[in-house]
Amino acid sequence: MGSTATMIGFYLVAACLPIGAAVVAAERVSGPVDHVRDADTIIVQGVPVRFNGVDGAERGTRRGEAARDWMLDAVRGREVRCELNGERTHDRWVGVCFIEVDGAWTDLGGLVIAAGLALDCPRYSDGRYAALETARARLVQSRASYCYPR
């Protein structure tokens, strides 16, 4: 198998890996949602995932709480599949998550934007969600400054 020193070294390295490190190697995580932070961040199987290219309304605002409630309803009792891109922001992995809708895996970020509770973040989405934005969302929510190209 290996020397005792080698095995101890392996366990020390494994113990020091951040939670979810093995998930990033696979670049995906799936299962039920453990927690919904807000309209653009969920925790799946212990892994926090930030939706790539989605600018959700912030918690602590009436709109942000409505967006969080919408997301809770959208994922409750469902399997979620997230394709991670290997990037991190704060404590979250970045990716695109999907739920099954009418037999097809559907982009959850696109759904929350189409529901009028988030905006496209073109710096990270390359505009893939722009056509899903509602006019009302554009009127009542300011796009985050980090969503604009530098």
N, C-alpha and C positions, 0 to 999 in steps of 0.2 A: 504494500500500500504506500508507505512513505515513512520517513523518519518521524519521530515524535516532534522534533523541532519544526519540520516542514508542516505537519498537521497543525501545530500550535500557531504558526505563522499564518496559515490559511484561515483559521478561525478568528485570529486577531484582525486580519484584513476584512473578513466578512462582517465582523461585528462593528467595524468603523464605517461601513457603507451607509449612506443616508437611506431612510425609508423610501422605497419605491425605486431604488437604483436598478434592481433587476428588471423592473418594468420598462425602463428606458432602453435597456439593451434589446428588448423585444419590440420597442416602439409602439406598444399598444397595451391598453388595459380595458377589461370589460367586466360587467357584473352590475349588481344593483348599486344605486347611489347611496353612500353612507350619510352624506350631508350636502346641503345646498347653501353656499355662502351668499351668492347673489346671482344676478342674471347671467353672468359670464364665468362663474367659477363653481365647480362641483367637486366633490370628493368621491372617487370610485375605488372600491377595494383599498381604502386607505391612502390613495394617491390623489393629491389636489391637482385638478386640471383647469387651466385657464383657456377659454375658447379663443383660438387664434382668429384675429380679425373682427372681434365683436366688442363693441363699446356699450356695455350695459349701464342702465341707470344705477346710481350709487345707493347703497344701503343708507339708512338714516333719513332718507327722503320718502315722501309718500309714493312717488313714482318708483323708487328703488325697492320699496317694500312690496309694491304690487308686482314688480318684475320678479322678485324672489318668490313670491307666492305662486306666480304663474309657473316658474321653473319647478317648484315643488310638485305642483299638480302634474306637470308634463312628465316627470320622471318617476313619480310614485308607482311602485310595484313593477317597474319595467327594467329590462336589461339595457344598459347603456354601453356602447362600444366607442372607445376613444383611440384615435390614431395620433400618437405623439410625434412631434417633429424634433425632439431632442433638446429643445431650448427650454430655459427656465426663466421665470420672472418672479422675484421674491421667493416664496416657498412653493411655487406652483410649476408644474410641467405644462408646456403649451401644446395644444392639439385641437383637433376637430372631433367632436363627439356626435354620435348618431343614436337615434331611437327608431324602433320599428313603427311605422305608420302605414296602415292599410297594406301590410305585407312587404313594404320596401323600407330599407334603412335610410333614414332622413336626417339631414344635418340639423342638429339641435340649435346651433347658433343661428342658422337661417330661420328656424321656426320662431325664436324669440324676437328676432328683428321683424319678421313678417307680422308678429303679434303686436308690433308697435311699442315694444318695451326696451329696445336697444337700437343702436345704429351700427352701420358698417364702419370699420376702422381701416380705411384704405391703405395706410402705410403697411399693415400686416396682411390684409386680405387681398390686396391687388384689385380691390373693387368688386370682388365676387358677390358681395351681399348688397351692393348699392341699389339694385332694382327691387329688392325686397323691403326697403325702408318705406315707412308710411309717412305721408305728409305731416300728420299730427306729431309723430315722433320727432321729425326735423324741427317742428315749431317749438316743442316743449322741452327738448333735451339738447344741451350743448354738447358738441362732439369734443372729446378729450383732446388736449393739445398734442399728446403723443401720437395721435392718429394721423397727423399730417406729416408728409415727407420732410426730412431735414434738409 
